[in-house]
Amino acid sequence: METILLNTAYFPPVQYMAKVKACDELLIEAHENYGKQSYRNRCDIMTANGIMTLSVPVTKGPTPNTHTRDILVDYSTRWQKLHFKGIESAYKNSPYYDYYIDNLLPFFERKEKYLLDLNTRILHELMDILQLRRPVRLTEDYLPLHEGVQDLRDVIHPKPSRRRAEDTFTAKPYHQTFAERYPFAPNLSVLDLLFNTGPDALAYL
């Protein structure tokens, strides 16, 4: 049984969900020092104006090295409304938007205290939609090496310079909502794949 170790992610990219599909068990890193400018609190969607990054505002603790499990979601701005409006504007005309949006609405209404809780609940919902039956666990401590675990922490990163070279993920093109305006954009949030391909998303992964 293959267990993989990943960072937490907000509406993860296609590459992330492809790793989840390929594993037997998923381990999410909870005790790392929180990393900025990563998929931990952001996702990319395709809009009429090109790729848009949706970022969840967060609050770190009083110390510079705050663990991911302790990162708080900041609700001082109406980011949930902005994220939902951005997703609605981008995908309301996509083939499967109406099939899935009701399942996702709670994440733009309910206020989770911790980023890790928000992301984990999103992940479980996405896995249910995709019919991915995998055990999901959080790490109990930070270990530089996990015996018997495929360590994919920081393999999947929005910045090319931060990605680990040994991963050979290549995104095959699928029809995207604004294909007549823009070339295929690989590795967007899995929302893009779901809204555009619907039940074929699992086979794509």
C-alpha positions in Angstrom: 0.0 0.0 0.0 1.5 3.3 -1.1 1.2 6.3 1.2 2.0 9.7 -0.1 2.8 12.9 1.9 1.5 16.2 0.6 1.2 19.8 1.9 -2.3 21.1 2.5 -3.8 23.0 -0.4 -6.8 25.3 -1.1 -8.9 23.8 -4.0 -5.8 21.9 -5.1 -4.4 21.9 -8.6 -5.0 19.0 -11.0 -1.5 17.7 -10.3 -2.3 17.4 -6.6 -5.5 15.4 -7.2 -3.7 13.2 -9.7 -1.3 12.2 -6.9 -4.2 11.5 -4.6 -5.8 9.2 -7.2 -2.5 7.3 -7.6 -2.1 6.6 -3.9 -3.6 4.1 -1.4 -3.4 6.5 1.6 -2.9 10.2 1.9 -0.9 11.9 4.6 -1.2 15.7 5.0 1.7 17.7 6.6 0.3 19.6 9.6 3.5 20.4 11.5 5.8 22.0 9.0 6.7 25.7 9.2 4.1 27.5 7.1 5.3 28.4 3.7 4.1 31.6 1.9 3.1 32.0 -1.7 2.2 28.3 -2.1 -1.0 26.4 -2.9 -1.6 26.1 0.9 -3.8 29.2 0.7 -4.3 29.9 -3.0 -5.6 28.4 -6.2 -5.6 29.4 -9.9 -8.7 29.6 -12.1 -9.3 30.6 -15.7 -11.4 33.7 -16.2 -12.4 35.9 -19.2 -9.4 38.0 -18.4 -6.9 35.1 -18.1 -5.6 33.2 -15.1 -6.8 34.6 -11.7 -5.2 33.6 -8.4 -7.6 33.4 -5.5 -5.8 33.8 -2.1 -7.1 33.1 1.3 -5.9 35.8 3.8 -4.3 34.2 6.8 -2.9 35.2 10.2 0.2 33.7 11.5 1.1 33.4 15.2 3.4 35.7 17.2 6.5 33.7 16.3 8.1 33.7 12.8 7.9 29.9 12.4 4.2 29.1 12.8 3.1 25.5 12.1 0.6 25.0 9.3 -1.9 23.5 11.7 -1.9 26.9 13.7 -2.5 29.2 10.7 -5.7 31.2 11.2 -8.0 32.3 8.4 -8.5 36.1 8.4 -12.1 37.2 7.9 -11.4 41.0 8.1 -12.2 41.2 4.4 -15.1 39.6 2.5 -12.8 37.3 0.6 -15.3 34.4 0.6 -17.8 36.5 -1.4 -15.0 37.6 -3.8 -13.8 34.0 -4.3 -17.3 32.8 -5.0 -18.1 35.6 -7.4 -14.8 35.0 -9.2 -15.6 31.3 -9.6 -19.1 32.0 -10.7 -18.1 34.5 -13.3 -15.4 32.2 -14.6 -17.4 29.0 -14.8 -21.1 29.7 -14.8 -21.3 28.9 -18.5 -19.1 25.8 -18.3 -20.9 22.4 -18.9 -20.9 21.1 -15.3 -21.0 24.2 -13.1 -24.6 23.6 -12.1 -23.8 20.0 -11.2 -21.2 20.8 -8.5 -21.6 24.3 -7.3 -24.1 23.5 -4.6 -21.6 21.0 -3.0 -19.1 23.8 -2.8 -21.2 26.7 -1.6 -20.7 25.9 2.2 -17.0 26.7 1.8 -17.9 30.3 0.9 -20.4 30.7 3.7 -19.1 28.8 6.8 -16.2 30.4 8.6 -13.5 27.8 9.5 -11.1 29.0 12.2 -8.0 27.2 10.8 -6.8 27.1 7.3 -5.9 23.4 7.7 -9.5 22.6 8.7 -10.9 24.6 5.7 -8.5 22.8 3.2 -9.1 19.4 4.7 -12.9 19.7 4.4 -12.5 21.0 0.8 -10.3 18.0 0.0 -12.8 15.5 1.4 -15.6 17.1 -0.6 -13.6 17.0 -3.8 -12.7 13.4 -3.2 -16.4 12.6 -2.7 -17.3 14.3 -5.9 -14.5 12.4 -7.8 -15.4 9.2 -6.0 -11.9 8.8 -4.7 -12.0 6.5 -1.7 -8.7 7.0 0.2 -7.9 7.3 3.9 -6.7 10.8 4.8 -4.6 11.4 7.9 -2.7 14.4 9.3 0.8 14.1 10.4 1.3 13.9 14.2 4.8 15.5 14.2 7.3 17.0 11.7 9.7 14.4 10.4 12.3 15.3 7.7 12.0 11.7 6.5 9.0 9.4 6.7 9.9 5.7 6.3 7.6 3.9 3.8 6.0 7.2 2.6 6.4 8.9 -0.8 7.4 12.4 0.3 5.8 14.9 -2.2 6.0 17.9 0.1 6.9 21.0 -2.0 6.8 18.9 -5.2 3.7 20.8 -6.3 4.3 24.6 -6.2 3.0 27.6 -8.2 6.6 28.9 -8.7 8.6 26.9 -11.2 11.8 27.6 -9.3 10.4 26.0 -6.2 9.3 22.8 -7.8 11.3 19.6 -7.3 12.6 18.4 -10.6 12.0 14.7 -10.1 8.3 15.0 -10.7 7.4 14.4 -14.3 3.7 15.5 -14.2 2.4 16.7 -17.6 -1.1 18.0 -18.0 -2.9 16.8 -21.1 -5.1 19.4 -22.7 -8.9 19.3 -22.1 -11.5 21.8 -23.3 -11.5 24.9 -21.1 -14.2 27.6 -20.8 -12.3 30.3 -22.6 -10.4 28.1 -25.1 -11.3 30.5 -27.9 -9.4 33.3 -26.2 -6.5 31.6 -24.5 -4.3 28.5 -25.1 -4.7 25.6 -22.7 -3.6 26.5 -19.2 -2.2 23.4 -17.4 -2.5 22.6 -13.7 -5.2 25.0 -12.7 -7.4 24.3 -9.7 -9.2 21.0 -10.0 -12.3 23.2 -10.1 -11.4 24.0 -13.7 -11.3 20.3 -14.6 -14.5 19.5 -12.7 -16.6 22.3 -14.2 -15.3 21.6 -17.7 -15.2 17.8 -17.9 -17.6 16.6 -15.1 -17.7 12.9 -14.6 -14.7 12.4 -17.0 -12.5 14.2 -14.5 -11.6 11.0 -12.6 -10.5 9.2 -15.8 -8.4 12.3 -16.7 -6.6 12.2 -13.4 
